[in-house]
Amino acid sequence: MSKISNKYNFILYIFILLVSLSFAFLLDIGMDYKAIYTSFLLFFIGVFVLFRSGKERFVFTLSFVVGIVFLPLYSQSYITDTGFPFIQGGDAQTFYEKVVDIAQGDLSQYWGRYKVFLFIVSKYYNFINFIGVGSYSPYHFFIFSIFCGAVSTTLTYLIGLKTFNYNTALKAAVITSLFPILIKYNLGSLREVYALPFFLFAIYQIIIAKKKSSFFILISVLLVTGIRVDWGALLMVFLFFYYASGLPQKRRINIYIKMTAFLFIILVPAIYFFINNGLLEVSYYSSEKLQHINEYTTNNDNSSLTGKLKKMGLTGRLLLFFYVIIVPLPPLLANYGKSIIEPLLTSIGSIFWYFSLLMIYLSVKKSYSDTKFKKFTNAFIALIFFTSTLLAFTSVGVYRHKLFIYPLSFLFLSHFTEFFNKTVRNIILMQTFVVILVLILLYTLIK
């Protein structure tokens, strides 16, 4: 017992050291010192309010500390190239500026379908300023994103615990905490990070199936839909297939019809409410404007792999279906400015994802044949299919649109080790390595 206690104490000391160094560096590059107070406030909310068990607190702490440690690296990377702690002129800066304006009383900055997201973050700014620990620095936004990422990681652990087992859940949580692509978005100010905790919370609630689960699921679906409407639809796909997979085969068709009617009754008034209150934007374009948009897209897509596949018609769209699962491709470091920290870490994350894909596929295949995991696996397969189909016809290259796929996939990746012995795993890794080399070669030739 003392050895375990010493081990955890050592990890705690390492965490404290890393966080202290990170805060010192952040203060040196211009972070407001009040952001440190905000960090401790959100950390204590996570550890003492949201999560109670020791393992949950450990997972939350790990993810939160990883975010704080990587924050100065990413901030310095952006500052080196743009002079700002984010990509200048991008969505991150736009959202930050609008949130600050709203928090200071300019309600005209509420923006179409982003209203729910802007409302949540602006109220967070109002709260931390009201209690005296905040300011309007962008670092408060980043730390709130880190908090949401840590909540998502802990929910991944809880889903794995209820669906698979402790070892799988803990491995998946650690991978999720250290996955560079998730870290990148957890350090920014984009809405997907804020939709993900509610997305995973709804999945957790349908798995545990308690008395209040239906209420929590409904609230979560509405919040996810308000933050990112396509995620709301995809979340309903997962919940629908999970529920239907547990029913006897003879009842499924009848249930499918009833559930479809029920969802229609629920979703239509909700969508009407969102549109009527300006939470969703519905645009009607003239033929001239559509032609202008098409010309702009074509001119800016000529050199990209996505653009070339789009021009191939239906065949290209079918290829894009699989391309959605593969992206992001490792960015060419030569295309970036003075600092390559962000693209380098994205490359590491991309390559890790490629190595994982075959193992995830085999784990999903094996899990599907096991009655203990069939409901979750069936819902996951449906989610992958509908997500890839949707993105193949819309925003293919923007991999943050499929952010929820990563933590759920890592559950299957972590469970893979329980299905296959070490020799088989090594063979699969070698095969994956060869496939990656071929893909990189093809990508280089097409570019």
ABEGO torsion letter per residue (X at the ends): XAAAAAAAAAAAAAAAAAAAAAAAAAAAAGBBAAAAAAAAAAAAAAAAAABABAAAAAAAAAAAAAAAAAAAAAAAAAAAAAGBABBBGBAAAAAAAAAAAAAAGBAAABBEAAAAAAAAAAAAAAAAAAAGABBABAAAAAAAAAAAAAAAAAAAAAAAAAABBAAAAAAAAAAAAABAAAAAAAABABAAAAAAAAAAAAAAAAAAGBAAAAAAAAAAAAAAAAABAAAAAAAAAAAAAAAAAABBAAAAAAAAAAAAAAAAAAAAAAAAAAAAAGABBBBBBBAAAAAAAAAAAAAAAAABAAAAAAAAEAAAAAAAAAAAAAOBBBBBAAABBABAAAAAAAAAAAAAAAAAAAAAAAAAAAAAABAAAAAAAAAAAAAAAAAAAAAAABBAABAAAAAAAAAAAAAAAAAAAAABBAAAAAAAAAAAAAAAAAAAAAAAAAX
